[in-house]
Amino acid sequence: MDANILFNTLIFHTFITKKTMNRITLIIQLLLIINFSFSQNNDEKVIRDIFDNVLLNDEAYNNLEYLCTEAPGRLIGSDESIIAVNFMKDYFKKLGADSVFLQEFITPAWKCNSTEVSILIDGKEIQLRADALGPSPSTQGKGLFTNVIEVQGLDELKALDKEEVQGKIVFYNRPVDMRIVSTFRVYSSAIDQRYYGPKVAAEMGASGVLVRSVGTRIDTFPHTGSTGFKEIKIPCAAISTVDANILSKALKDNKALKVKMVIDAEDMEEITTYNLIADLRGNEFPDEFIVVGGHIDSWFNSPGAHDDGIGCVQSADVMRIFKELGIENKRTIRVILFMDEELFQSGGSAYANYTHANEIKNYLALEADAGGFTPEGFTVDASDSVVGIISGYQSLLEPYGIHYIKKGGSGVDIGPLKQFGVPLMGYRTDSQRYMDLHHSAYDTFDKVHIRELQLGSGNMAAIIFLVDKYGL
Ligand SMILES: [Zn+2]
């Protein structure tokens, strides 16, 4: 831009021959090339500094340990969710954030106290490892004790007569499709049973639902998750893949087998909760916000290390890196630890509504909620021109494990910002182990590798530095 102005000024205000003109053009081009390579070298140096810092720093890792051990099961409405928010709030204050505040909102929530599922084989009661789906209702009285009907999916259930289903527990047992390489797509291959299964079974008169856990291992961990009820709610739970196989075999041996199911859970009509927001003020455009975040809640059965404690501590680490290295940010870097990604996705909507109502400009939003394994890339949900600009930075991040920056999805919490035209991004890591632990008690702190965590923080800080410096 500056070079153009200089060029025009020269044309209009100086008497020049064609030869001189060519020389001037050449000099300007050289200056631009020198300026470009200086910027490139300078950017490389800043990014190297970011990684020199982050690969020797364990604050984010220690914060994650706290979240997983002192506030596991951080579901919206739980005491643990507030312990986690308060801990991270204090951390942002310690970092010297320019402002730290709780964005309050009121929303329904749900609580699960216990889930028990068992079968009787040869007079012996065998417990199946199970966790209720959210927001399952409680079973009434002493619980359900009834026959089971196994199906391999929604279509098979819908093809049955209602009388066949009436009063029974529907058992969805179609396994995931393990041939698919991306485990997010593996997950999608069976998630319809968990999300829509209880609703469809309720409409057909079933008294309860059991779902084979949506995961990539045959193991003993139930993987819970949300289910989309309409009017009628029936008790529903996920059982581990090992237990799904046990139940399926027992049903083959004895079609009259009965399952006992006791769920103690309750709807919480209205609770007050919070997104945690910390800002690092920009020095040129302080009213433009570059959002980086993850979700602070986790399922009641899970310490939530990869989902999504790690996204939270990495996002906080972006602020730490900017502060410690003294990187000047033009725009305000806003770290948001969203509440309630898991159950009703109320935190993301609450933030989008809050910023819309207050005419706050979100310049870009980046979410880390796809596991914290070895970095792979960034996906960008924006116009082709914005995708083009951001993907241009890939070569600078290649040495640090970013092998692609391409068009794609972002994150559930920042999704509601899309309607307001905000460019969205998602941080992506190697997904192979993610569905082993997703929404289960297996998602513990020890599954997180400190260097993988650090590389994530570093790459998130680096891409924000570049987007902030050059703009979109
Ligand atoms: Zn998540």
Boltz pocket constraint, residues with backbone or C-beta under 6 A from the ligand:
constraints:
  - pocket:
      binder: B
      contacts: [[A, 295], [A, 306], [A, 307], [A, 308], [A, 341], [A, 369]]
      max_distance: 6.0
